[in-house]
């Protein structure tokens, strides 16, 4: 009985291997029909996200003081950290240099480690939303 079972298993395996070797996967093309309005909406969304006034993202402040020093600090930052954006903001009575626009506190904290190497007084904050 064992010899018959062994032959059956071997024959089944051989047939399976033969069929597997000659089988072919299906191939084809995918056509994606997208409404042009979707692309337009995505472009509008990107433009809205560029506007920092409506953003509730985290930022890093590296300076607060007079205009001359603020411009100097911002220039120094941009020369050393080209991959993080910076902006000069006036909040009475000081000019402030804010850098980055981070979605999460964790992202901001990771960037803060690098920023504090050159700007030791830097800190993370979340700007208040401006009312229109």
C-alpha positions in Angstrom: 0.0 0.0 0.0 2.8 2.3 0.8 4.4 1.8 -2.7 1.1 2.7 -4.4 0.7 5.9 -2.3 4.3 6.9 -3.1 3.7 6.5 -6.8 0.4 8.5 -6.6 2.2 11.3 -4.8 5.1 11.3 -7.2 2.7 11.3 -10.2 0.6 14.1 -8.8 3.7 16.2 -8.0 5.1 15.6 -11.6 1.8 16.6 -13.2 1.6 19.7 -11.0 5.2 20.8 -11.8 4.5 20.3 -15.6 1.4 22.4 -15.6 3.1 25.0 -13.5 6.0 25.3 -15.9 3.7 25.8 -18.9 1.2 28.1 -17.3 1.5 31.8 -18.0 0.4 34.8 -16.0 -2.1 37.2 -17.5 -0.8 40.4 -18.8 -2.7 43.5 -19.8 -2.9 47.2 -19.5 -4.8 49.3 -17.1 -6.6 52.4 -18.3 -7.4 55.0 -15.6 -10.2 57.3 -16.4 -10.0 60.3 -14.1 -12.2 63.3 -14.0 -10.2 66.4 -14.8 -11.8 68.2 -11.9 -9.9 65.9 -9.5 -6.6 67.3 -10.8 -7.9 70.8 -10.5 -9.0 70.2 -6.9 -5.6 68.7 -6.0 -3.9 71.8 -7.4 -6.2 74.0 -5.3 -5.4 72.0 -2.2 -1.7 72.3 -2.8 -2.1 76.1 -3.0 -4.1 76.2 0.2 -1.5 74.2 2.0 1.2 76.7 1.0 -0.6 79.5 2.9 0.8 79.4 6.4 -1.9 81.6 7.8 -4.4 78.8 7.7 -1.9 76.2 8.9 -1.9 74.6 12.3 1.6 73.1 11.9 4.5 73.3 14.3 7.3 75.8 13.7 10.7 76.5 15.3 11.5 80.0 16.4 15.2 80.8 16.3 15.2 84.6 17.0 13.2 87.4 18.3 14.5 91.0 18.3 15.3 93.9 16.0 15.0 93.8 12.2 18.7 94.0 11.4 19.6 91.0 13.6 16.6 89.1 12.4 17.6 89.4 8.8 21.2 88.4 9.6 20.0 85.3 11.6 17.6 84.3 8.8 20.4 84.6 6.2 22.8 82.6 8.4 20.1 79.9 8.8 19.3 79.7 5.1 23.0 79.3 4.3 23.4 76.4 6.8 20.0 74.7 6.4 18.9 75.0 2.8 16.3 72.2 3.1 14.1 73.9 5.8 12.2 77.0 4.8 12.4 80.1 6.9 10.3 83.3 7.3 10.6 86.7 8.9 7.5 87.6 10.9 6.7 90.9 12.7 4.8 90.7 15.9 4.8 93.9 17.8 7.4 95.0 19.0 9.8 92.3 17.6 10.8 90.6 14.4 10.9 86.9 14.6 12.6 84.2 12.5 10.5 81.1 12.2 11.7 78.0 10.4 10.0 74.9 9.1 6.4 73.8 8.9 6.0 70.4 10.5 2.8 68.4 10.6 3.6 66.6 13.9 5.4 67.6 17.0 7.7 64.6 16.5 8.9 66.0 13.1 9.5 69.3 14.7 11.5 67.8 17.6 13.7 65.9 15.1 14.5 69.1 13.2 15.0 71.0 16.5 17.9 68.8 17.4 19.8 69.9 14.3 18.7 73.6 14.5 19.9 73.9 18.1 23.4 73.0 17.2 23.8 76.5 15.7 20.9 78.3 17.3 20.8 77.2 20.9 17.8 79.3 21.9 15.5 77.7 19.3 12.2 76.3 20.5 9.1 74.6 19.0 5.7 76.3 19.0 2.4 76.2 17.3 1.3 79.6 15.9 -2.2 80.8 16.8 -4.6 80.8 13.9 -5.3 84.3 12.6 -9.0 85.3 12.4 -10.1 86.7 9.0 
